[in-house]
């Protein structure tokens, strides 16, 4: 099924998408998308949305099982409080990706912006995974409580840019970040440390990267050629000393 979004108000477009999903559509092509907000928000059926154009903010927010493929770039807040499903972006993406994300996967081919993975969390079997193939801005993994972030630094249109920005892992108290080729330790927050991967880490990481490379037609062996490091919190309560003690 096809929906032409040319000049369409975002509420009208999302209404048409929900109608199509309710009617049983399994695959929907969205043509001429240009900044419409909230595409795919709250969808809880295994439908595939393919977006031709650049979607607006809050793509796939609260999504619970659908798959969204973006053939160009995407904007901010992808996967906001997402529960399940997958988002695949064949270009760049903006800031605050995966905010409070609780499950599912977000795969970005190229660069990402600031505050990626902020407040990501996991619960029991639900473990969100966000992979950025390019480079990242400041506050990567900020206040991260669970899940997995992976930064490759490979597929960037700006090779002169640093792989990541400052305040990396600020307030991080859960989850794990894997970075290909190492990090600039001068840009890390004091709450996190750099660790070698365990055999279990390597097995888990390879699984995530095989899935990522499959989505973009990349060679996973090429991605795995370089060593990865693990960034993890030193403490599960990095700001515990700032709280008043409980009365006895």
Secondary structure, 3 states (H helix, E strand, C coil): CEEECCCCCHHHHHHHHHHHHHCCCCEEEEEEEECCCCCCCCCCCCCEEEEEEEECCCCCCCCEEEEEEECCCECCCCCCCCCEEEEEECCCCCCCCCCCCCCCEEEECCCCCCCCCCCCCEECCEECEEEECCCCCCCCCCCCEEEEEEECCCCCCCCCCCCCCCCECCCCCEEEEEEECCCCHHHECCCEEEECCCHHHHHHHHHHHHHHHHHHCCCHHHHCCCCEEEEEECCCCCCHHHCCCCCC
